[in-house]
């Protein structure tokens, strides 16, 4: 197996999150001593890029002064007839 295919396999197994330093560590565990610069060069040639994790950002503002809808059903979702109770979920 060539070095490029090994790098490609490691990158896929990490779901695109491993860059050259981590790939180098995995290759070292497998017994291959390869420089980080060479791994970087081969990753660029194979167009392998690292997907970075995004910072968690809270989008809910629960400290607002808007009116909150009243809980009319009180978790009783069964109805006697059709079209009596309509529910939805915003998730």
N, C-alpha and C positions, 0 to 999 in steps of 0.2 A: 504494500500500500504506500502511495506517495505521501509526502509531507502535506501537500495541499489538501488531499482527500482526508487526511487525519484531522487537519485544522477545520475543514468544512464539517466533518462529523461531530467534532467537539462543540463547534458553534451551534449546530442544529440541536444537539442534546441539551444545550443550555438555553434553548429557545431564543437565541440571539443576544443573550446578556453577557457572554464572556468576551472580553477583549484580549489583547495580546498577553498581558501579564497572567491572567487566569489560564489561558490556553497553554502558555509556557509551563505553568505549574502542573497541568494535567499531563502534558507531554513528558515532563520530568518524572511524574509518577509512573508513566508507561515505559520509562527507561530511555527516552530520547532527549539529548541535550541540544537544544536549539536556542539561538539568541532571540531576544525579544524584537530586535530590529528586523530580523529575517521573517519572523512571524507577522509583524506589522506589514512588511512589504508584500508577503504572500496574501494576507487578508485583503489588502487594498487591491491587489491584482485580481482576486476572486470576487471583489465587490461585496465583502462581508463587513457589515457595519453593526455596531453595538446599539441595542435599544436601551435607552436609559429609563429608569423608573421616574415617574413624575412625582412631584411633591404633593402630599395630600392637602387638598383644599376643601374646607367646609363650605357648602353652598346654602346651608339652611340658616336662616335668620329667625330664631324663635323669640327674640326680644323685640317684637314689633307691637304696634298699637292697633293693628287691623282687627276687625271682627273675626272670630273663629266660628265656623258653622256648628250649630247645635247638634248633638248626638241624638237624633230622633229614634233610631232603631234600637239602641242599647243592646247591640249584638244579637238581636232576634231577627234572623234573616228569613224565616219561613213565613209564608203568606197564605191566607185563606183562598184568595182568588188571584188570577194573573193580573199583572200591571198594578199591583198594590204597592210593592216595594222595589225600588231600583237602587242598585249599589254599583260602585265602581272602585277601582284601585289606581292610584296615581303612580305606582311603582312600575 
